[in-house]
Amino acid sequence: MRTAISTLRLLSQALLIILAVSLINFALVRLAPGDPASVLAGQSGAADELYLAQLREQFGLDQPILVQLGKYYLQLLQFDLGYSYRQQLPVVNLIAERLPNTLLLTLSAFAIALILGVAFGVAAALNRDNWIDTAVGTAAMVLYASPVFFTGLMLILVFSVFLGWFPAFGSETIGADYGFIGQVADRLKYLVLPAVTLSLLYAATYTRLTRTAMLDVLQMDYVKLARAKGLPPFRIVGAHVLRNALLPVITIAGMQAGHLVGGAVVVETVFAWPGIGRLAFDALLQRDYPVLMGVFLISSIMVVFFNIITDLAYKVFDPTMEVS
């Protein structure tokens, strides 16, 4: 009963957060300089005042802000994210077309970051103060200090231009007929560089977190007792140390999982990856308000969803902890 109430409270908080974020997104987008009507008129070569007024009336931009806000929330209740000024398509369709690519990229990067971060963090902690610990720590600092776009460009230069192992841009080979297995292999080949680029910064963070947490847990009395009982080292690390050391890593990873969508904007631009990050960047340049607000809303929902998953993961690793 208590778990059900806690879960219901968590979902209610998530709904309130999404509503508040949608309001802030609406306000920020509307306060941004620039007029979508002017952009559209300039693209069509007819920037006279009459045409501008017709465009503003067509898209409801001539109405008061509160009226536009009310219509926006009414559309959200109907699961309608609006209509793209520039693309002349429903925003839902545009996001639905791009969202799978972004989810593939972000989830792959998240998995790579966790696996690499935990593995290297454990290796550094178990080899404290020797050359392995020094090498891992130095590599983590270099990766953490490197901008994402710089890392992406360097990976393109090495693995695409010089070695020719992976393609530099896009998400799949256009017009190729590989069959299902071949198509999967082709998508994975295009995914490697952007996913690794997006993951390295977070992998460096998880490496340092895991190392620090592992060193703290290794000094606990129950670990010393397990050693005194003669338990194998792999069992001590796997069953006693790592399980507790992962709690701070889960906390930070859950917070940063949603941030991967923000980092994906840069990565998708560098690698011409057709995701919602690139869609948001193009919409920003074109002052396409409905697309921007739709992408922001979906991104906010993803952040809240990852936070809920983090709370549930806490229950798995620490059953005594209540879901808040």
Residue pairs with C-beta under 8 A, 6 or more apart in sequence:
2 322
3 323
6 322
6 323
6 324
7 323
9 324
10 308
10 311
10 323
10 324
11 308
14 304
14 305
14 307
14 308
17 300
17 304
18 297
18 300
18 301
18 304
21 296
21 297
21 300
22 72
22 73
22 76
22 293
22 296
22 297
22 300
23 69
25 292
25 293
25 296
25 297
25 300
26 69
26 72
26 293
29 289
29 292
29 293
29 296
30 65
30 68
30 289
32 287
34 287
35 52
35 61
35 287
36 55
36 59
36 61
36 85
36 86
36 286
36 287
36 288
36 289
37 52
37 55
37 56
37 59
37 61
38 47
38 52
38 287
39 85
39 86
39 286
39 287
40 55
40 85
40 86
41 47
41 48
41 51
41 52
41 55
44 51
53 62
55 61
56 62
59 83
59 85
60 67
60 68
60 71
61 68
63 71
72 82
72 293
75 81
75 82
76 297
79 92
80 90
80 92
81 90
81 91
81 92
81 95
81 290
81 293
81 294
81 297
82 90
82 91
82 289
82 290
82 291
82 293
82 294
83 89
83 90
83 91
83 290
84 90
84 91
84 94
84 283
84 288
84 290
84 291
85 286
85 287
85 288
85 289
85 290
86 283
86 286
86 288
86 291
87 94
87 288
87 291
91 290
91 291
91 294
92 294
94 279
94 291
94 294
95 276
95 279
95 294
95 295
95 298
98 274
98 275
98 276
98 278
98 279
99 275
99 276
99 298
101 171
101 273
101 274
101 275
102 261
102 264
102 268
102 275
102 276
102 277
104 187
104 191
105 191
105 194
105 195
105 198
105 264
105 267
105 268
105 273
105 275
106 198
106 257
106 260
106 261
106 264
108 191
108 195
108 199
109 194
109 195
109 196
109 197
109 198
109 199
109 202
109 260
109 264
110 199
110 202
110 253
110 257
110 260
112 195
112 196
112 199
112 203
113 199
113 200
113 202
113 203
113 206
113 253
114 203
114 206
114 249
114 253
116 199
116 203
116 206
116 207
117 202
117 203
117 204
117 205
117 206
117 207
117 209
117 210
117 249
118 206
118 210
118 242
118 246
118 249
120 136
120 139
120 140
120 203
120 207
120 210
121 136
121 206
121 207
121 208
121 209
121 210
121 211
121 213
121 214
121 249
122 210
122 211
122 214
122 237
122 242
123 132
123 136
124 132
124 133
124 136
124 137
124 207
124 210
124 211
125 133
125 210
125 211
125 214
125 215
125 218
126 214
126 237
127 133
128 215
133 211
136 207
136 211
137 208
137 211
139 204
140 203
140 204
140 207
140 208
141 204
143 151
143 200
143 201
143 203
143 204
144 201
144 204
144 205
144 208
146 200
146 201
148 197
148 198
148 201
148 263
148 266
148 267
149 266
149 270
151 197
151 200
151 201
152 193
152 194
152 197
152 266
152 267
152 270
152 271
153 270
155 193
155 196
155 197
156 168
156 193
156 270
156 271
159 165
159 166
159 193
160 166
160 167
160 168
160 193
161 168
166 189
166 190
166 192
166 193
167 173
167 189
167 190
167 193
168 193
168 271
169 271
169 272
170 190
170 271
170 272
170 273
170 274
171 187
171 190
171 191
171 273
171 274
172 183
172 186
172 187
172 190
173 186
173 190
176 182
176 183
176 186
178 185
178 186
193 271
194 267
194 268
194 270
194 271
194 273
197 267
197 270
197 271
198 260
198 263
198 264
198 267
201 263
202 253
202 256
202 260
205 252
205 256
206 249
206 252
206 253
209 248
209 249
209 252
210 245
210 246
210 249
213 244
213 245
213 246
213 247
213 248
213 249
214 241
214 242
214 245
216 245
217 223
217 240
217 241
217 244
217 245
218 241
220 244
222 240
223 236
223 240
223 241
226 235
226 236
226 240
227 236
243 317
244 317
246 317
247 314
247 317
247 318
250 310
250 313
250 314
250 317
251 310
253 310
254 306
254 307
254 309
254 310
254 311
254 313
255 307
255 310
257 303
257 306
257 309
257 310
258 299
258 302
258 303
258 304
258 306
258 307
259 303
261 276
261 277
261 299
261 302
261 303
262 277
262 299
264 273
264 275
264 276
264 277
265 277
265 278
265 280
265 281
266 277
267 273
267 277
268 274
268 275
268 277
268 278
268 281
269 277
269 278
269 281
272 278
276 295
276 298
276 299
279 291
279 295
280 291
280 292
280 295
280 296
282 288
283 291
283 292
283 295
284 292
311 323
311 324
312 323
314 321
314 323
315 321
315 323
